[in-house]
Amino acid sequence: MKYRICYLYMEIRKTFRIMPRMALQAVLLMTVMGLVVAVGAGSMKSDPLAVSVDIAVAVEEDNVMTRMALRYVENMESVSRFCHFQQVTKEEGSRMLEKGQVAAVILLPEQLVEGIMNGTNPAVTICFPKNAGLETMLFRELTRAGEGLLRVAQAQIYGAGDTAAKYGLSESISQMEAEIDSYNLAFALDRLALFETEDVSVFGSLSVIQFYLASGIVLFLLLAGMALYPIVQREPAAFGRQMERQGVGMIWQCFCQWFCGLLCMGLLTAMVWAVITTALGFMPDSLVWQLFPGYPEGASVGLRIGIAALMLITVTTFLYMLYSLAGSRTGGVLFIFLLSVVMVYLSGGLVPSVFLPKLMQAAGEWLPTTYLIRAAGAFVTGRGETLGGQCLAVLCLYTAVCGAAACYMRCRIRGDA
């Protein structure tokens, strides 16, 4: 027992001696990832592609009712977002259409509103250019949709009138037309009257910022493991056999190296968390609550500590297995880098998994990074229900399997040596 404690003490001393160099590597990694996040956040702030359509409206008469109807259409939300109308003469409209200054020209006939009211329904002529651009194509689709709505409304009115006349309900025509008009107005103006809005997110209960923060935490932990090699490297065969003669078995040696690796990962994580906590003090409260809901309430502190401990144990065991499989610094670093990026990608950490091919989605469902991202999301939000029993069980299973595989590979290599 004495030699086991001495061996553990020796490994811990080695860890603290190497720790400053590993901390510097972690700072460099965090700086690079921070720059990438800053660039990505800057690109997200750019305005989305906006399409604005200039439409020329030619009115053949100076009619008050027509002007009122035109202003009513211009102020509709669904129209004003894309269309900008300007009143011109018919000749000016044709000239502007030929020069490409407008996307379309609308010719309003005389007595337009009156014709709609008395049922004559005068035709509105819309002229499009030959070489239609994006704006023209958009407006063309809008007009086709409006034409379809108008056809349906007319069919409803005429059908109701014919039905009422056939069955002797002529006195009810006015009431029926009023109900049909109310229905069509609600359809065109009040979209909430027909359906409810429900937000559907590919990130589940997390926001976009929280999801990518969670995936960034997992990617950082995995890539930070590239600096663990001096701690978890294999001991020389002669040294290992000498330790076994002193009663320090291979299982205990593996545990001591794994424990020192866990200690190092914990210190690195604590350092990063200290930086994040300091930065939160300079951020607006609204942004802090958006990133970490409930921070820093004590109700979620214990939960976050438990989730962080589980993630660190799983990541450290997984990295220890990869180093045991690689056997060298160069092979281990390349192995960890490539495998971490690929696994995070397949788990939907870079691109949401719903946008990946079905085969990739199936491959990423059971990867450890999938459940690590889920656990990191629970850590960010402080809600344990988002973690789930399945995620907890799978992470514990991966920890046990990876740990057993690492010990088996090192014992086998020691036996072959």
VOPAGU-2260 file (C-alpha; in pm, 1 decimal, decimal comma):
REM VOPAGU-2260
SITE   aa  ch    i         X         Y         Z
SITE  MET   A    0       0,0       0,0       0,0
SITE  LYS   A    1     289,0     232,0      76,6
SITE  TYR   A    2     428,9     200,4    -275,6
SITE  ARG   A    3      86,8     261,0    -428,2
SITE  ILE   A    4      50,1     589,5    -240,3
SITE  CYS   A    5     403,9     685,2    -337,9
SITE  TYR   A    6     333,5     611,0    -703,4
SITE  LEU   A    7      12,9     821,3    -693,8
SITE  TYR   A    8     201,2    1105,7    -521,5
SITE  MET   A    9     472,2    1087,0    -788,3
SITE  GLU   A   10     215,8    1108,4   -1069,3
SITE  ILE   A   11      41,4    1403,6    -905,8
SITE  ARG   A   12     371,9    1589,1    -867,9
SITE  LYS   A   13     446,4    1525,2   -1233,8
SITE  THR   A   14     103,1    1659,4   -1324,1
SITE  PHE   A   15     148,5    1986,0   -1135,2
SITE  ARG   A   16     495,3    2028,3   -1284,8
SITE  ILE   A   17     355,3    2001,0   -1636,3
SITE  MET   A   18      39,8    2196,8   -1558,4
SITE  PRO   A   19     166,0    2548,9   -1654,2
SITE  ARG   A   20     260,3    2429,8   -2001,7
SITE  MET   A   21     -76,6    2259,9   -2046,6
SITE  ALA   A   22    -255,3    2572,1   -1922,8
SITE  LEU   A   23     -75,9    2777,3   -2187,1
SITE  GLN   A   24    -183,2    2531,3   -2455,5
SITE  ALA   A   25    -541,2    2549,3   -2327,7
SITE  VAL   A   26    -531,4    2929,7   -2339,3
SITE  LEU   A   27    -409,8    2921,5   -2698,4
SITE  LEU   A   28    -683,9    2674,0   -2790,1
SITE  MET   A   29    -947,4    2885,9   -2616,1
SITE  THR   A   30    -818,3    3197,4   -2796,3
SITE  VAL   A   31    -843,3    3030,1   -3136,5
SITE  MET   A   32   -1193,7    2900,9   -3064,4
SITE  GLY   A   33   -1291,4    3244,1   -2932,8
SITE  LEU   A   34   -1179,0    3408,1   -3255,6
SITE  VAL   A   35   -1378,9    3156,7   -3458,6
SITE  VAL   A   36   -1687,7    3221,7   -3244,8
SITE  ALA   A   37   -1640,8    3598,6   -3273,9
SITE  VAL   A   38   -1620,0    3577,1   -3652,7
SITE  GLY   A   39   -1925,4    3352,6   -3664,7
SITE  ALA   A   40   -2122,7    3583,3   -3435,7
SITE  GLY   A   41   -2027,3    3880,5   -3651,3
SITE  SER   A   42   -2152,2    3706,4   -3963,1
SITE  MET   A   43   -2481,1    3620,2   -3790,9
SITE  LYS   A   44   -2539,7    3988,8   -3716,5
SITE  SER   A   45   -2538,8    4079,0   -4086,6
SITE  ASP   A   46   -2874,7    4165,7   -4230,7
SITE  PRO   A   47   -3047,2    3883,3   -4418,6
SITE  LEU   A   48   -3118,2    3905,6   -4786,8
SITE  ALA   A   49   -3407,7    4146,9   -4831,8
SITE  VAL   A   50   -3608,8    4170,4   -5151,6
SITE  SER   A   51   -3777,4    4500,9   -5227,7
SITE  VAL   A   52   -4000,4    4530,3   -5531,6
SITE  ASP   A   53   -4073,9    4864,5   -5697,7
SITE  ILE   A   54   -4419,2    4860,0   -5858,3
SITE  ALA   A   55   -4562,9    5130,5   -6084,3
SITE  VAL   A   56   -4939,4    5181,9   -6055,7
SITE  ALA   A   57   -5119,1    5359,4   -6342,5
SITE  VAL   A   58   -5464,5    5489,7   -6249,8
SITE  GLU   A   59   -5682,0    5582,3   -6544,7
SITE  GLU   A   60   -5899,5    5819,1   -6339,7
SITE  ASP   A   61   -5861,5    6036,1   -6032,1
SITE  ASN   A   62   -6110,4    5848,5   -5815,9
SITE  VAL   A   63   -6126,3    5886,6   -5435,2
SITE  MET   A   64   -6237,1    5527,6   -5381,5
SITE  THR   A   65   -5952,9    5394,3   -5597,0
SITE  ARG   A   66   -5694,2    5602,4   -5410,4
SITE  MET   A   67   -5828,1    5477,9   -5076,3
SITE  ALA   A   68   -5815,0    5116,7   -5192,9
SITE  LEU   A   69   -5458,3    5164,2   -5318,1
SITE  ARG   A   70   -5343,7    5312,4   -4986,3
SITE  TYR   A   71   -5516,1    5028,6   -4802,3
SITE  VAL   A   72   -5324,9    4771,0   -5004,9
SITE  GLU   A   73   -4995,8    4958,5   -4963,9
SITE  ASN   A   74   -5026,3    4953,4   -4584,5
SITE  MET   A   75   -5098,4    4581,2   -4558,1
SITE  GLU   A   76   -4816,1    4410,1   -4367,6
SITE  SER   A   77   -4778,2    4122,7   -4611,0
SITE  VAL   A   78   -4750,1    4369,9   -4903,0
SITE  SER   A   79   -4551,8    4658,6   -4754,9
SITE  ARG   A   80   -4266,4    4425,7   -4652,0
SITE  PHE   A   81   -4181,2    4352,7   -5016,4
SITE  CYS   A   82   -4355,1    4605,3   -5241,1
SITE  HIS   A   83   -4307,7    4977,4   -5286,9
SITE  PHE   A   84   -4577,7    5140,2   -5500,1
SITE  GLN   A   85   -4556,0    5463,8   -5693,7
SITE  GLN   A   86   -4837,7    5620,8   -5892,4
SITE  VAL   A   87   -4754,5    5707,8   -6252,9
SITE  THR   A   88   -4929,9    5752,5   -6581,1
SITE  LYS   A   89   -4966,9    5466,3   -6825,2
SITE  GLU   A   90   -4696,5    5606,2   -7054,5
SITE  GLU   A   91   -4453,9    5663,6   -6765,6
SITE  GLY   A   92   -4514,9    5311,8   -6640,0
SITE  SER   A   93   -4437,1    5160,6   -6982,5
SITE  ARG   A   94   -4118,8    5362,2   -7008,1
SITE  MET   A   95   -4003,1    5265,0   -6658,4
SITE  LEU   A   96   -4077,8    4898,4   -6730,2
SITE  GLU   A   97   -3867,6    4905,0   -7048,7
SITE  LYS   A   98   -3573,4    5062,2   -6862,6
SITE  GLY   A   99   -3595,4    4807,0   -6580,6
SITE  GLN   A  100   -3674,5    5069,7   -6318,2
SITE  VAL   A  101   -3978,3    4879,3   -6189,5
SITE  ALA   A  102   -4057,9    4508,9   -6159,6
SITE  ALA   A  103   -4412,6    4543,8   -6292,6
SITE  VAL   A  104   -4678,0    4793,8   -6396,1
SITE  ILE   A  105   -5034,5    4766,3   -6265,7
SITE  LEU   A  106   -5306,6    4927,5   -6481,4
SITE  LEU   A  107   -5616,3    5004,3   -6274,8
SITE  PRO   A  108   -5934,6    5051,4   -6485,1
SITE  GLU   A  109   -6201,6    5310,8   -6425,2
SITE  GLN   A  110   -6465,3    5250,9   -6158,6
SITE  LEU   A  111   -6253,7    4970,6   -6006,7
SITE  VAL   A  112   -6398,5    4977,0   -5655,5
SITE  GLU   A  113   -6750,6    5037,6   -5778,1
SITE  GLY   A  114   -6717,3    4742,7   -6017,3
SITE  ILE   A  115   -6607,6    4518,1   -5735,7
SITE  MET   A  116   -6905,9    4629,3   -5528,3
SITE  ASN   A  117   -7169,1    4582,5   -5802,1
SITE  GLY   A  118   -7028,8    4252,7   -5928,8
SITE  THR   A  119   -6902,8    4358,1   -6273,7
SITE  ASN   A  120   -6544,0    4291,3   -6154,8
SITE  PRO   A  121   -6336,0    4494,9   -6401,9
SITE  ALA   A  122   -6004,7    4331,6   -6489,3
SITE  VAL   A  123   -5676,5    4468,9   -6353,1
SITE  THR   A  124   -5391,2    4442,5   -6603,8
SITE  ILE   A  125   -5039,7    4365,0   -6475,3
SITE  CYS   A  126   -4745,6    4399,2   -6714,7
SITE  PHE   A  127   -4417,0    4217,0   -6645,5
SITE  PRO   A  128   -4084,0    4263,1   -6828,4
SITE  LYS   A  129   -3951,3    3992,9   -7058,1
SITE  ASN   A  130   -3633,7    3927,1   -6859,7
SITE  ALA   A  131   -3777,4    3872,7   -6513,2
SITE  GLY   A  132   -3542,3    3911,8   -6217,2
SITE  LEU   A  133   -3580,1    3788,9   -5861,4
SITE  GLU   A  134   -3801,1    4081,5   -5761,9
SITE  THR   A  135   -4031,8    4030,5   -6058,3
SITE  MET   A  136   -4060,6    3657,9   -5993,6
SITE  LEU   A  137   -4151,6    3725,8   -5630,7
SITE  PHE   A  138   -4417,8    3979,2   -5722,8
SITE  ARG   A  139   -4553,7    3745,6   -5989,6
SITE  GLU   A  140   -4602,2    3475,9   -5727,3
SITE  LEU   A  141   -4772,9    3726,2   -5498,4
SITE  THR   A  142   -5013,7    3829,2   -5771,8
SITE  ARG   A  143   -5090,3    3468,5   -5857,1
SITE  ALA   A  144   -5165,9    3399,6   -5492,6
SITE  GLY   A  145   -5388,5    3707,0   -5475,6
SITE  GLU   A  146   -5564,1    3601,1   -5793,8
SITE  GLY   A  147   -5633,3    3261,0   -5641,9
SITE  LEU   A  148   -5775,1    3417,0   -5325,6
SITE  LEU   A  149   -5996,4    3645,4   -5531,9
SITE  ARG   A  150   -6125,9    3356,0   -5742,4
SITE  VAL   A  151   -6215,7    3164,0   -5426,7
SITE  ALA   A  152   -6391,3    3467,1   -5277,5
SITE  GLN   A  153   -6591,6    3525,1   -5594,6
SITE  ALA   A  154   -6687,4    3159,2   -5616,5
SITE  GLN   A  155   -6805,8    3171,8   -5255,1
SITE  ILE   A  156   -7019,6    3480,7   -5313,3
SITE  TYR   A  157   -7172,6    3354,7   -5637,6
SITE  GLY   A  158   -7221,3    3005,1   -5503,7
SITE  ALA   A  159   -7391,3    3133,7   -5190,5
SITE  GLY   A  160   -7615,1    3363,7   -5399,0
SITE  ASP   A  161   -7718,9    3086,6   -5637,4
SITE  THR   A  162   -7785,6    2847,8   -5349,4
SITE  ALA   A  163   -7992,8    3103,0   -5161,8
SITE  ALA   A  164   -8196,8    3187,6   -5475,9
SITE  LYS   A  165   -8266,0    2817,5   -5548,7
SITE  TYR   A  166   -8394,9    2739,0   -5200,1
SITE  GLY   A  167   -8589,0    3063,0   -5149,9
SITE  LEU   A  168   -8348,1    3219,7   -4903,2
SITE  SER   A  169   -8301,1    3548,0   -5081,0
SITE  GLU   A  170   -8349,9    3743,0   -4758,2
SITE  SER   A  171   -8040,1    3570,1   -4612,5
SITE  ILE   A  172   -7805,6    3662,5   -4895,9
SITE  SER   A  173   -7681,6    3980,1   -4725,1
SITE  GLN   A  174   -7599,8    3793,3   -4404,4
SITE  MET   A  175   -7426,2    3513,8   -4595,1
SITE  GLU   A  176   -7218,8    3759,3   -4796,8
SITE  ALA   A  177   -7121,5    3947,5   -4479,9
SITE  GLU   A  178   -7002,1    3623,4   -4318,0
SITE  ILE   A  179   -6807,3    3527,5   -4630,7
SITE  ASP   A  180   -6647,5    3872,5   -4646,0
SITE  SER   A  181   -6551,9    3853,4   -4279,0
SITE  TYR   A  182   -6395,3    3511,4   -4333,2
SITE  ASN   A  183   -6194,1    3625,7   -4633,8
SITE  LEU   A  184   -6079,6    3944,9   -4461,7
SITE  ALA   A  185   -5962,1    3741,8   -4163,9
SITE  PHE   A  186   -5779,1    3511,3   -4400,5
SITE  ALA   A  187   -5600,7    3797,4   -4574,3
SITE  LEU   A  188   -5536,8    4029,9   -4280,5
SITE  ASP   A  189   -5536,1    3828,0   -3958,8
SITE  ARG   A  190   -5330,6    3515,0   -4008,0
SITE  LEU   A  191   -5374,1    3415,2   -3642,4
SITE  ALA   A  192   -5744,0    3372,2   -3705,5
SITE  LEU   A  193   -5671,1    3059,2   -3910,2
SITE  PHE   A  194   -5373,2    2895,7   -3742,4
SITE  GLU   A  195   -5157,7    2916,5   -3434,8
SITE  THR   A  196   -4787,0    2987,5   -3451,0
SITE  GLU   A  197   -4566,0    2722,6   -3296,3
SITE  ASP   A  198   -4188,8    2757,6   -3298,9
SITE  VAL   A  199   -4008,0    2443,2   -3409,7
SITE  SER   A  200   -3633,4    2434,5   -3347,0
SITE  VAL   A  201   -3375,8    2180,8   -3462,3
SITE  PHE   A  202   -3195,2    2246,6   -3133,0
SITE  GLY   A  203   -3475,5    2115,3   -2912,1
SITE  SER   A  204   -3528,1    2313,2   -2593,2
SITE  LEU   A  205   -3200,4    2502,8   -2641,4
SITE  SER   A  206   -3161,3    2828,4   -2824,1
SITE  VAL   A  207   -2911,5    2860,5   -3108,1
SITE  ILE   A  208   -2658,0    3033,2   -2882,0
SITE  GLN   A  209   -2698,6    2776,3   -2604,9
SITE  PHE   A  210   -2668,7    2481,1   -2844,0
SITE  TYR   A  211   -2347,2    2600,8   -3005,1
SITE  LEU   A  212   -2210,3    2698,1   -2665,2
SITE  ALA   A  213   -2274,3    2341,1   -2548,9
SITE  SER   A  214   -2112,1    2188,3   -2858,6
SITE  GLY   A  215   -1819,3    2431,1   -2820,5
SITE  ILE   A  216   -1767,4    2315,6   -2461,1
SITE  VAL   A  217   -1751,9    1952,0   -2572,0
SITE  LEU   A  218   -1516,7    2029,1   -2859,8
SITE  PHE   A  219   -1290,4    2229,3   -2628,0
SITE  LEU   A  220   -1270,9    1945,9   -2374,5
SITE  LEU   A  221   -1182,6    1694,8   -2644,7
SITE  LEU   A  222    -922,8    1913,7   -2812,9
SITE  ALA   A  223    -773,9    2014,3   -2477,6
SITE  GLY   A  224    -696,8    1647,1   -2432,1
SITE  MET   A  225    -424,1    1679,5   -2695,9
SITE  ALA   A  226    -205,7    1822,7   -2418,0
SITE  LEU   A  227    -257,3    1523,9   -2185,7
SITE  TYR   A  228       4,9    1298,2   -2340,1
SITE  PRO   A  229     289,6    1372,2   -2089,7
SITE  ILE   A  230      56,5    1262,8   -1809,8
SITE  VAL   A  231    -109,9     955,4   -1960,0
SITE  GLN   A  232     178,7     825,0   -2170,4
SITE  ARG   A  233     282,2     465,4   -2124,5
SITE  GLU   A  234     554,8     400,4   -1873,9
SITE  PRO   A  235     866,2     215,1   -1995,0
SITE  ALA   A  236     822,9    -160,7   -1974,3
SITE  ALA   A  237    1117,6    -204,1   -1734,9
SITE  PHE   A  238     980,3      63,7   -1499,4
SITE  GLY   A  239     636,1     -90,8   -1506,8
SITE  ARG   A  240     764,6    -436,6   -1421,6
SITE  GLN   A  241     971,8    -292,9   -1138,0
SITE  MET   A  242     662,2    -123,1    -997,9
SITE  GLU   A  243     472,1    -450,4   -1022,6
SITE  ARG   A  244     742,5    -620,5    -815,1
SITE  GLN   A  245     684,1    -352,3    -550,1
SITE  GLY   A  246     312,4    -435,5    -542,8
SITE  VAL   A  247     194,7    -157,3    -773,3
SITE  GLY   A  248      -8,9    -348,7   -1029,4
SITE  MET   A  249     -93,0    -241,0   -1381,2
SITE  ILE   A  250    -453,0    -160,9   -1289,0
SITE  TRP   A  251    -335,4      79,4   -1018,2
SITE  GLN   A  252     -87,5     242,3   -1255,7
SITE  CYS   A  253    -365,7     295,2   -1509,4
SITE  PHE   A  254    -590,9     439,1   -1238,9
SITE  CYS   A  255    -322,5     682,1   -1119,0
SITE  GLN   A  256    -256,9     807,7   -1472,1
SITE  TRP   A  257    -628,8     839,1   -1539,6
SITE  PHE   A  258    -682,7    1020,5   -1210,0
SITE  CYS   A  259    -403,4    1267,6   -1285,9
SITE  GLY   A  260    -552,4    1322,9   -1631,0
SITE  LEU   A  261    -891,5    1387,4   -1470,6
SITE  LEU   A  262    -729,1    1625,8   -1223,6
SITE  CYS   A  263    -561,3    1813,5   -1507,2
SITE  MET   A  264    -882,4    1836,3   -1710,4
SITE  GLY   A  265   -1064,4    1958,3   -1401,6
SITE  LEU   A  266    -808,7    2232,2   -1341,0
SITE  LEU   A  267    -822,8    2340,9   -1704,8
SITE  THR   A  268   -1202,1    2348,3   -1693,1
SITE  ALA   A  269   -1197,0    2547,7   -1370,1
SITE  MET   A  270    -959,0    2796,3   -1528,8
SITE  VAL   A  271   -1183,8    2835,5   -1833,6
SITE  TRP   A  272   -1491,7    2868,6   -1613,3
SITE  ALA   A  273   -1317,2    3140,2   -1411,0
SITE  VAL   A  274   -1252,5    3331,7   -1733,3
SITE  ILE   A  275   -1615,1    3288,6   -1843,2
SITE  THR   A  276   -1746,1    3395,2   -1502,4
SITE  THR   A  277   -1528,0    3705,0   -1511,9
SITE  ALA   A  278   -1650,5    3787,5   -1861,4
SITE  LEU   A  279   -2013,5    3746,5   -1751,1
SITE  GLY   A  280   -1961,8    4031,0   -1506,7
SITE  PHE   A  281   -1903,7    4269,1   -1797,8
SITE  MET   A  282   -2197,2    4143,0   -2007,2
SITE  PRO   A  283   -2551,9    4283,1   -2000,8
SITE  ASP   A  284   -2787,3    4091,9   -1772,4
SITE  SER   A  285   -3013,4    4007,4   -2066,2
SITE  LEU   A  286   -2728,8    3830,8   -2247,3
SITE  VAL   A  287   -2621,7    3647,2   -1930,3
SITE  TRP   A  288   -2973,3    3515,0   -1878,7
SITE  GLN   A  289   -2992,6    3417,4   -2243,5
SITE  LEU   A  290   -2673,7    3211,7   -2216,8
SITE  PHE   A  291   -2714,2    3075,0   -1865,0
SITE  PRO   A  292   -3078,1    3087,3   -1746,5
SITE  GLY   A  293   -3095,2    3102,1   -1368,7
SITE  TYR   A  294   -2727,9    3198,2   -1324,8
SITE  PRO   A  295   -2605,7    3223,2   -1051,5
SITE  GLU   A  296   -2897,5    3080,4    -849,3
SITE  GLY   A  297   -2791,5    2818,9    -595,6
SITE  ALA   A  298   -3061,0    2576,6    -708,9
SITE  SER   A  299   -2864,8    2491,6   -1023,4
SITE  VAL   A  300   -2509,3    2515,6    -888,2
SITE  GLY   A  301   -2506,0    2162,0    -748,1
SITE  LEU   A  302   -2663,5    2026,3   -1064,2
SITE  ARG   A  303   -2406,5    2200,0   -1283,3
SITE  ILE   A  304   -2120,9    2066,4   -1069,5
SITE  GLY   A  305   -2257,0    1712,1   -1101,6
SITE  ILE   A  306   -2299,6    1740,8   -1478,7
SITE  ALA   A  307   -1951,0    1889,8   -1517,2
SITE  ALA   A  308   -1799,3    1605,4   -1311,6
SITE  LEU   A  309   -1976,7    1343,7   -1523,6
SITE  MET   A  310   -1861,4    1507,9   -1846,9
SITE  LEU   A  311   -1500,5    1536,6   -1727,4
SITE  ILE   A  312   -1490,9    1171,2   -1618,6
SITE  THR   A  313   -1632,9    1053,4   -1951,7
SITE  VAL   A  314   -1405,5    1275,2   -2163,9
SITE  THR   A  315   -1093,2    1186,1   -1965,3
SITE  THR   A  316   -1164,7     813,2   -1990,1
SITE  PHE   A  317   -1232,6     841,9   -2362,5
SITE  LEU   A  318    -908,8    1035,3   -2419,9
SITE  TYR   A  319    -714,0     785,6   -2207,7
SITE  MET   A  320    -843,6     504,3   -2427,4
SITE  LEU   A  321    -742,0     690,2   -2745,1
SITE  TYR   A  322    -387,8     747,5   -2614,0
SITE  SER   A  323    -368,0     381,5   -2514,1
SITE  LEU   A  324    -471,1     285,4   -2865,8
SITE  ALA   A  325    -236,6     530,3   -3042,0
SITE  GLY   A  326      72,9     465,2   -2829,9
SITE  SER   A  327     266,0     777,9   -2934,0
SITE  ARG   A  328     233,6    1154,5   -2898,1
SITE  THR   A  329     198,4    1228,8   -3269,1
SITE  GLY   A  330     -44,0     945,7   -3331,8
SITE  GLY   A  331    -249,1    1032,8   -3024,6
SITE  VAL   A  332    -274,9    1402,8   -3106,1
SITE  LEU   A  333    -376,1    1340,6   -3468,4
SITE  PHE   A  334    -614,5    1067,7   -3361,5
SITE  ILE   A  335    -785,1    1290,1   -3104,6
SITE  PHE   A  336    -808,8    1590,2   -3336,8
SITE  LEU   A  337    -954,8    1405,8   -3634,3
SITE  LEU   A  338   -1185,0    1185,0   -3431,2
SITE  SER   A  339   -1312,5    1475,7   -3219,3
SITE  VAL   A  340   -1401,7    1693,1   -3517,1
SITE  VAL   A  341   -1568,0    1405,5   -3704,6
SITE  MET   A  342   -1763,9    1289,3   -3400,4
SITE  VAL   A  343   -1884,2    1639,3   -3312,3
SITE  TYR   A  344   -1988,4    1688,2   -3675,6
SITE  LEU   A  345   -2181,9    1359,7   -3688,8
SITE  SER   A  346   -2345,4    1444,9   -3356,0
SITE  GLY   A  347   -2481,5    1769,1   -3501,1
SITE  GLY   A  348   -2245,1    1995,3   -3310,2
SITE  LEU   A  349   -2134,1    2187,4   -3619,3
SITE  VAL   A  350   -2436,5    2143,0   -3844,4
SITE  PRO   A  351   -2772,0    2034,8   -3691,1
SITE  SER   A  352   -2813,3    1662,6   -3742,9
SITE  VAL   A  353   -3150,4    1704,8   -3916,3
SITE  PHE   A  354   -2965,1    1851,5   -4214,4
SITE  LEU   A  355   -2726,7    1556,2   -4240,2
SITE  PRO   A  356   -2791,2    1247,7   -4455,3
SITE  LYS   A  357   -2987,8     967,6   -4291,2
SITE  LEU   A  358   -2682,0     744,0   -4272,3
SITE  MET   A  359   -2483,5    1010,7   -4084,6
SITE  GLN   A  360   -2775,1    1074,0   -3851,1
SITE  ALA   A  361   -2792,9     704,6   -3767,3
SITE  ALA   A  362   -2416,2     692,9   -3707,9
SITE  GLY   A  363   -2423,1     995,5   -3481,4
SITE  GLU   A  364   -2712,4     885,2   -3262,1
SITE  TRP   A  365   -2499,7     663,5   -3038,5
SITE  LEU   A  366   -2169,7     850,4   -3041,4
SITE  PRO   A  367   -2048,6     972,2   -2701,4
SITE  THR   A  368   -2029,0    1329,1   -2830,0
SITE  THR   A  369   -2405,7    1327,5   -2889,5
SITE  TYR   A  370   -2472,5    1265,7   -2522,0
SITE  LEU   A  371   -2189,6    1493,5   -2413,0
SITE  ILE   A  372   -2349,5    1779,9   -2607,2
SITE  ARG   A  373   -2681,1    1696,6   -2445,1
SITE  ALA   A  374   -2516,8    1699,6   -2101,9
SITE  ALA   A  375   -2342,5    2027,7   -2183,6
SITE  GLY   A  376   -2680,6    2173,2   -2280,1
SITE  ALA   A  377   -2817,2    2070,6   -1939,5
SITE  PHE   A  378   -2511,2    2232,6   -1780,9
SITE  VAL   A  379   -2569,9    2558,8   -1967,3
SITE  THR   A  380   -2942,0    2579,8   -1894,3
SITE  GLY   A  381   -2923,0    2433,3   -1543,2
SITE  ARG   A  382   -3222,5    2209,7   -1615,5
SITE  GLY   A  383   -3163,3    1849,3   -1518,7
SITE  GLU   A  384   -3471,7    1724,0   -1702,9
SITE  THR   A  385   -3301,8    1796,8   -2035,5
SITE  LEU   A  386   -3028,3    1548,6   -1942,4
SITE  GLY   A  387   -3253,7    1247,9   -1901,3
SITE  GLY   A  388   -3187,0     904,8   -1759,3
SITE  GLN   A  389   -3084,6     761,3   -2095,2
SITE  CYS   A  390   -2810,4    1020,9   -2141,1
SITE  LEU   A  391   -2680,8     956,2   -1789,7
SITE  ALA   A  392   -2679,6     580,3   -1842,0
SITE  VAL   A  393   -2507,3     600,2   -2182,2
SITE  LEU   A  394   -2231,7     828,8   -2050,5
SITE  CYS   A  395   -2168,9     593,9   -1757,3
SITE  LEU   A  396   -2162,4     299,6   -1998,2
SITE  TYR   A  397   -1911,4     472,0   -2227,3
SITE  THR   A  398   -1694,9     553,7   -1924,5
SITE  ALA   A  399   -1690,6     191,9   -1809,2
SITE  VAL   A  400   -1627,6      48,9   -2157,2
SITE  CYS   A  401   -1352,8     297,3   -2246,9
SITE  GLY   A  402   -1182,6     250,2   -1911,1
SITE  ALA   A  403   -1189,3    -127,5   -1940,7
SITE  ALA   A  404   -1062,2    -111,9   -2299,0
SITE  ALA   A  405    -773,6     117,9   -2202,6
SITE  CYS   A  406    -664,4    -107,9   -1915,2
SITE  TYR   A  407    -689,3    -415,1   -2135,7
SITE  MET   A  408    -477,0    -262,1   -2411,5
SITE  ARG   A  409    -207,6    -143,0   -2170,0
SITE  CYS   A  410    -194,8    -475,3   -1986,1
SITE  ARG   A  411    -171,7    -660,6   -2313,4
SITE  ILE   A  412     106,6    -437,6   -2444,3
SITE  ARG   A  413     293,1    -477,7   -2114,3
SITE  GLY   A  414     255,2    -854,3   -2140,9
SITE  ASP   A  415     382,5    -859,8   -2498,5
SITE  ALA   A  416     681,1    -647,2   -2398,8
